[in-house]
Amino acid sequence: MAIELKLSHANRIYRPSEPLEGKIIVNSPSSISHYGIRITVNGSVNLQVRGGSAGVIESFYGVIKPILIVNKNIEIKPSGKISSGTTEIPFSLYLKKAGEKNLEKFYETFHGADISIQYLLTADLMRGYLHKSLSTTTEFIIESDKDDLLAGPVAPEMVIFYVTQDTQRHPLLPELKSGGFRVTGRMSTQCSLSDAITGELTVEASAVPIKSIDIQLLRVESILLGEKIITETSLIRTTQIADGDVCRNLTLPIYVLLPRLLTCPTILAGPFSVEFKASIVITFQSELSKLHSKSDPRTPRLWTAMETLPLELVRTK
């Protein structure tokens, strides 16, 4: 005997004001009695404080009480019987009704390191005390309502950057410091989530051969804990722009796709915030780098140079 949920949207993406529809599918070798079939919708912002930037006292608290966004429990079928074989029970419910006061804003689904915004749908088939109740849970994805989206496409806000030995705040190899290098370019810092981060980059000069050029996409998660704000920066993805010692004064395109569940519109809420950054990382050829092949890519090294730009991510119609 088994129970499963099948949503009407294959991609499981819904908006708060549209109906959440689907089927509860029950497979049973014989007819069974039940005490009701119900659907539960739960959406919440889950916060946790780990080590790293958090101190000993903050880490002791661990998981913080979730921020509840939505919690609804609806009976789909009253007590009765289900015949043998496969039974499909349709359901339809609204997460947000016109004029209804919500517990919290419907933030978009996001899976981060310390902050997770998640929406779960659970189906329960109640069977009383003598039999084990059947239950199944699936995650669905929330995106902003169309009324809350920007009216038109976002014109990428291009920011000019340059990377030289003088812009670095960490120690460099002596040959890099004395010989110098200069990398210039521009990159979009306000982007629609449905588009890519775009731009271009040019290596104008470099005394040391270049090993690779990468764009790191970073998330910056902040949580308010008492009177202190705990901030953690983590790497989402690295996209290689160039491999090897590129030609000087050759314009290289920047094109970075945004992963759906690991990014969301920039959030600046009271108890928490989710922001994003992009780092241009230039790695130079060095024998020292072979000794630290497994080092954290975000950590500045003697043979690397970087420039970090803030990103504002938005959802458009």
HULIN-V131381 format. One record per residue. N is the residue number from 1. PHI is phi as a letter, one per 30 degrees, with the letter a starting at -180 (* if undefined). PSI is psi in radians with two decimals (* if undefined). D_LAST is the distance of its C-alpha to the last C-alpha in whole Angstrom. Layout:
n->N phi->PHI psi->PSI d_last->D_LAST
n->N phi->PHI psi->PSI d_last->D_LAST
This chain:
n->1 phi->* psi->2.32 d_last->43
n->2 phi->b psi->2.73 d_last->40
n->3 phi->b psi->2.42 d_last->36
n->4 phi->b psi->2.83 d_last->33
n->5 phi->c psi->2.36 d_last->29
n->6 phi->b psi->2.01 d_last->27
n->7 phi->d psi->2.72 d_last->23
n->8 phi->d psi->-0.48 d_last->22
n->9 phi->c psi->2.13 d_last->19
n->10 phi->d psi->-0.57 d_last->20
n->11 phi->d psi->-0.06 d_last->18
n->12 phi->i psi->0.35 d_last->18
n->13 phi->c psi->2.21 d_last->15
n->14 phi->b psi->2.82 d_last->14
n->15 phi->c psi->2.60 d_last->12
n->16 phi->e psi->-0.58 d_last->15
n->17 phi->d psi->-0.06 d_last->15
n->18 phi->c psi->2.73 d_last->16
n->19 phi->d psi->2.44 d_last->19
n->20 phi->c psi->1.91 d_last->20
n->21 phi->b psi->2.75 d_last->23
n->22 phi->l psi->-2.80 d_last->25
n->23 phi->b psi->2.50 d_last->29
n->24 phi->c psi->2.11 d_last->32
n->25 phi->c psi->2.12 d_last->34
n->26 phi->c psi->2.17 d_last->38
n->27 phi->c psi->2.07 d_last->40
n->28 phi->b psi->2.34 d_last->44
n->29 phi->d psi->-0.31 d_last->47
n->30 phi->b psi->2.89 d_last->49
n->31 phi->d psi->2.54 d_last->48
n->32 phi->b psi->2.66 d_last->47
n->33 phi->c psi->2.62 d_last->47
n->34 phi->b psi->2.86 d_last->44
n->35 phi->c psi->0.44 d_last->44
n->36 phi->k psi->2.62 d_last->40
n->37 phi->b psi->2.24 d_last->37
n->38 phi->b psi->2.74 d_last->34
n->39 phi->c psi->2.35 d_last->31
n->40 phi->b psi->2.26 d_last->30
n->41 phi->c psi->2.23 d_last->26
n->42 phi->b psi->2.18 d_last->26
n->43 phi->b psi->2.35 d_last->24
n->44 phi->a psi->2.77 d_last->25
n->45 phi->c psi->2.00 d_last->25
n->46 phi->c psi->2.20 d_last->28
n->47 phi->c psi->2.44 d_last->29
n->48 phi->b psi->2.52 d_last->32
n->49 phi->c psi->2.14 d_last->34
n->50 phi->c psi->-2.92 d_last->36
n->51 phi->d psi->-2.79 d_last->39
n->52 phi->i psi->-1.99 d_last->38
n->53 phi->d psi->-0.30 d_last->37
n->54 phi->d psi->2.54 d_last->38
n->55 phi->d psi->-3.07 d_last->42
n->56 phi->d psi->-0.77 d_last->44
n->57 phi->d psi->-0.76 d_last->44
n->58 phi->d psi->-0.72 d_last->40
n->59 phi->d psi->-0.47 d_last->40
n->60 phi->d psi->-0.59 d_last->43
n->61 phi->d psi->-0.52 d_last->40
n->62 phi->i psi->-2.10 d_last->38
n->63 phi->d psi->2.30 d_last->35
n->64 phi->c psi->2.71 d_last->34
n->65 phi->e psi->2.24 d_last->33
n->66 phi->d psi->2.68 d_last->30
n->67 phi->c psi->2.00 d_last->27
n->68 phi->d psi->2.26 d_last->27
n->69 phi->c psi->-0.86 d_last->23
n->70 phi->b psi->2.49 d_last->24
n->71 phi->b psi->1.89 d_last->27
n->72 phi->b psi->2.47 d_last->28
n->73 phi->b psi->2.06 d_last->31
n->74 phi->b psi->2.30 d_last->31
n->75 phi->d psi->2.14 d_last->34
n->76 phi->c psi->-0.61 d_last->33
n->77 phi->b psi->2.29 d_last->37
n->78 phi->d psi->3.12 d_last->40
n->79 phi->e psi->2.52 d_last->43
n->80 phi->l psi->-2.69 d_last->45
n->81 phi->b psi->2.63 d_last->45
n->82 phi->b psi->2.26 d_last->43
n->83 phi->d psi->2.92 d_last->45
n->84 phi->d psi->2.81 d_last->46
n->85 phi->j psi->-2.63 d_last->44
n->86 phi->c psi->2.18 d_last->40
n->87 phi->c psi->2.24 d_last->38
n->88 phi->c psi->2.18 d_last->34
n->89 phi->c psi->1.90 d_last->33
n->90 phi->d psi->2.68 d_last->30
n->91 phi->b psi->2.72 d_last->28
n->92 phi->a psi->2.28 d_last->25
n->93 phi->b psi->2.73 d_last->24
n->94 phi->c psi->2.25 d_last->21
n->95 phi->d psi->-0.61 d_last->21
n->96 phi->b psi->2.06 d_last->20
n->97 phi->c psi->2.66 d_last->21
n->98 phi->e psi->2.24 d_last->21
n->99 phi->i psi->-0.12 d_last->23
n->100 phi->d psi->2.35 d_last->24
n->101 phi->d psi->2.15 d_last->25
n->102 phi->c psi->2.69 d_last->23
n->103 phi->d psi->-0.67 d_last->25
n->104 phi->a psi->2.86 d_last->23
n->105 phi->d psi->2.50 d_last->19
n->106 phi->d psi->1.57 d_last->17
n->107 phi->d psi->2.67 d_last->16
n->108 phi->d psi->2.66 d_last->15
n->109 phi->e psi->2.35 d_last->17
n->110 phi->a psi->2.32 d_last->19
n->111 phi->c psi->1.78 d_last->23
n->112 phi->c psi->-2.97 d_last->24
n->113 phi->d psi->-0.75 d_last->28
n->114 phi->c psi->-0.31 d_last->29
n->115 phi->b psi->2.24 d_last->26
n->116 phi->b psi->2.19 d_last->24
n->117 phi->c psi->1.97 d_last->22
n->118 phi->b psi->2.50 d_last->22
n->119 phi->b psi->2.16 d_last->22
n->120 phi->b psi->2.46 d_last->25
n->121 phi->c psi->2.18 d_last->26
n->122 phi->b psi->2.34 d_last->30
n->123 phi->c psi->2.29 d_last->32
n->124 phi->b psi->2.29 d_last->36
n->125 phi->c psi->1.86 d_last->39
n->126 phi->d psi->2.26 d_last->42
n->127 phi->b psi->0.24 d_last->45
n->128 phi->i psi->-2.93 d_last->47
n->129 phi->d psi->-0.47 d_last->50
n->130 phi->d psi->-0.29 d_last->52
n->131 phi->b psi->2.63 d_last->49
n->132 phi->d psi->2.26 d_last->46
n->133 phi->d psi->2.64 d_last->43
n->134 phi->c psi->2.45 d_last->40
n->135 phi->b psi->2.55 d_last->36
n->136 phi->b psi->2.56 d_last->33
n->137 phi->b psi->2.44 d_last->30
n->138 phi->b psi->2.62 d_last->27
n->139 phi->c psi->2.40 d_last->24
n->140 phi->b psi->2.79 d_last->20
n->141 phi->c psi->2.29 d_last->17
n->142 phi->c psi->2.30 d_last->15
n->143 phi->c psi->2.77 d_last->11
n->144 phi->d psi->2.58 d_last->10
n->145 phi->d psi->2.61 d_last->9
n->146 phi->d psi->-0.56 d_last->6
n->147 phi->d psi->-0.38 d_last->9
n->148 phi->c psi->-0.02 d_last->9
n->149 phi->d psi->2.77 d_last->6
n->150 phi->d psi->2.46 d_last->6
n->151 phi->d psi->-0.75 d_last->6
n->152 phi->b psi->3.13 d_last->6
n->153 phi->d psi->2.59 d_last->7
n->154 phi->d psi->2.18 d_last->10
n->155 phi->d psi->2.05 d_last->13
n->156 phi->e psi->2.22 d_last->15
n->157 phi->d psi->1.78 d_last->18
n->158 phi->d psi->2.27 d_last->21
n->159 phi->c psi->2.25 d_last->24
n->160 phi->d psi->2.36 d_last->27
n->161 phi->b psi->2.77 d_last->30
n->162 phi->b psi->2.50 d_last->33
n->163 phi->b psi->2.06 d_last->35
n->164 phi->b psi->3.06 d_last->39
n->165 phi->d psi->-0.41 d_last->42
n->166 phi->d psi->-0.26 d_last->42
n->167 phi->c psi->-0.08 d_last->38
n->168 phi->d psi->2.39 d_last->39
n->169 phi->c psi->0.10 d_last->40
n->170 phi->b psi->2.80 d_last->42
n->171 phi->d psi->2.55 d_last->45
n->172 phi->b psi->2.86 d_last->45
n->173 phi->e psi->2.51 d_last->48
n->174 phi->e psi->-0.67 d_last->51
n->175 phi->d psi->-0.49 d_last->50
n->176 phi->d psi->-0.68 d_last->46
n->177 phi->d psi->-0.71 d_last->47
n->178 phi->d psi->-0.74 d_last->50
n->179 phi->d psi->-0.61 d_last->49
n->180 phi->i psi->2.91 d_last->45
n->181 phi->a psi->2.78 d_last->42
n->182 phi->a psi->2.08 d_last->39
n->183 phi->b psi->2.23 d_last->35
n->184 phi->b psi->2.86 d_last->33
n->185 phi->l psi->-3.01 d_last->29
n->186 phi->b psi->2.63 d_last->26
n->187 phi->b psi->2.55 d_last->23
n->188 phi->d psi->2.31 d_last->19
n->189 phi->c psi->-0.09 d_last->19
n->190 phi->b psi->2.00 d_last->15
n->191 phi->b psi->2.57 d_last->13
n->192 phi->d psi->2.47 d_last->10
n->193 phi->d psi->-0.37 d_last->11
n->194 phi->d psi->-0.11 d_last->10
n->195 phi->c psi->3.08 d_last->12
n->196 phi->c psi->2.78 d_last->16
n->197 phi->d psi->2.16 d_last->18
n->198 phi->b psi->2.90 d_last->20
n->199 phi->l psi->-2.80 d_last->23
n->200 phi->a psi->2.79 d_last->26
n->201 phi->b psi->2.48 d_last->30
n->202 phi->b psi->2.26 d_last->33
n->203 phi->c psi->1.89 d_last->37
n->204 phi->d psi->-0.64 d_last->39
n->205 phi->a psi->2.64 d_last->42
n->206 phi->a psi->2.17 d_last->43
n->207 phi->d psi->-0.42 d_last->47
n->208 phi->c psi->2.38 d_last->46
n->209 phi->e psi->2.52 d_last->44
n->210 phi->c psi->2.40 d_last->41
n->211 phi->c psi->-0.80 d_last->40
n->212 phi->a psi->2.78 d_last->36
n->213 phi->b psi->2.21 d_last->33
n->214 phi->b psi->2.68 d_last->30
n->215 phi->c psi->2.10 d_last->27
n->216 phi->c psi->2.23 d_last->27
n->217 phi->c psi->2.13 d_last->24
n->218 phi->c psi->2.56 d_last->25
n->219 phi->c psi->2.47 d_last->24
n->220 phi->c psi->1.88 d_last->25
n->221 phi->c psi->2.22 d_last->26
n->222 phi->b psi->2.40 d_last->28
n->223 phi->b psi->2.32 d_last->30
n->224 phi->d psi->2.04 d_last->32
n->225 phi->b psi->1.78 d_last->35
n->226 phi->i psi->-2.11 d_last->37
n->227 phi->c psi->0.16 d_last->38
n->228 phi->c psi->2.49 d_last->37
n->229 phi->c psi->2.11 d_last->33
n->230 phi->c psi->2.10 d_last->33
n->231 phi->c psi->2.33 d_last->31
n->232 phi->b psi->2.27 d_last->31
n->233 phi->c psi->2.26 d_last->29
n->234 phi->b psi->2.73 d_last->29
n->235 phi->d psi->2.27 d_last->28
n->236 phi->c psi->-0.91 d_last->25
n->237 phi->a psi->2.65 d_last->26
n->238 phi->c psi->2.25 d_last->28
n->239 phi->c psi->2.13 d_last->27
n->240 phi->d psi->2.26 d_last->30
n->241 phi->c psi->-0.63 d_last->29
n->242 phi->b psi->2.57 d_last->33
n->243 phi->b psi->2.04 d_last->36
n->244 phi->j psi->-3.13 d_last->40
n->245 phi->d psi->1.70 d_last->41
n->246 phi->d psi->2.76 d_last->39
n->247 phi->d psi->2.50 d_last->40
n->248 phi->d psi->2.52 d_last->40
n->249 phi->i psi->0.39 d_last->38
n->250 phi->c psi->2.20 d_last->36
n->251 phi->d psi->2.14 d_last->32
n->252 phi->c psi->2.34 d_last->30
n->253 phi->d psi->2.55 d_last->26
n->254 phi->c psi->2.21 d_last->24
n->255 phi->b psi->1.84 d_last->21
n->256 phi->b psi->2.08 d_last->21
n->257 phi->d psi->2.56 d_last->18
n->258 phi->c psi->2.09 d_last->17
n->259 phi->d psi->2.36 d_last->18
n->260 phi->d psi->-1.02 d_last->16
n->261 phi->d psi->-0.30 d_last->18
n->262 phi->c psi->-0.02 d_last->20
n->263 phi->b psi->2.85 d_last->17
n->264 phi->a psi->2.98 d_last->15
n->265 phi->e psi->2.47 d_last->13
n->266 phi->e psi->2.24 d_last->16
n->267 phi->c psi->2.22 d_last->18
n->268 phi->b psi->1.41 d_last->21
n->269 phi->c psi->3.02 d_last->23
n->270 phi->d psi->-1.05 d_last->26
n->271 phi->d psi->-0.20 d_last->28
n->272 phi->a psi->2.88 d_last->26
n->273 phi->b psi->2.63 d_last->23
n->274 phi->b psi->2.02 d_last->21
n->275 phi->b psi->2.96 d_last->21
n->276 phi->b psi->2.69 d_last->21
n->277 phi->b psi->2.81 d_last->23
n->278 phi->b psi->2.29 d_last->24
n->279 phi->c psi->2.26 d_last->28
n->280 phi->d psi->2.03 d_last->29
n->281 phi->c psi->2.13 d_last->33
n->282 phi->c psi->2.09 d_last->35
n->283 phi->c psi->2.20 d_last->38
n->284 phi->c psi->2.69 d_last->42
n->285 phi->d psi->2.20 d_last->44
n->286 phi->a psi->2.48 d_last->47
n->287 phi->d psi->-0.51 d_last->49
n->288 phi->d psi->-0.61 d_last->48
n->289 phi->d psi->-0.47 d_last->45
n->290 phi->d psi->-0.43 d_last->47
n->291 phi->d psi->-0.25 d_last->48
n->292 phi->b psi->0.77 d_last->45
n->293 phi->d psi->-0.42 d_last->43
n->294 phi->c psi->0.32 d_last->41
n->295 phi->d psi->2.80 d_last->41
n->296 phi->d psi->2.14 d_last->37
n->297 phi->d psi->-0.31 d_last->35
n->298 phi->d psi->-0.25 d_last->34
n->299 phi->d psi->2.16 d_last->37
n->300 phi->d psi->2.40 d_last->39
n->301 phi->b psi->2.92 d_last->42
n->302 phi->d psi->-0.51 d_last->44
n->303 phi->c psi->0.25 d_last->43
n->304 phi->b psi->2.66 d_last->39
n->305 phi->b psi->2.56 d_last->37
n->306 phi->a psi->2.76 d_last->34
n->307 phi->b psi->2.27 d_last->31
n->308 phi->c psi->2.30 d_last->29
n->309 phi->b psi->2.42 d_last->25
n->310 phi->d psi->2.57 d_last->23
n->311 phi->c psi->2.48 d_last->19
n->312 phi->c psi->2.03 d_last->16
n->313 phi->c psi->2.35 d_last->14
n->314 phi->b psi->2.81 d_last->10
n->315 phi->c psi->2.28 d_last->7
n->316 phi->c psi->2.85 d_last->4
n->317 phi->d psi->* d_last->0
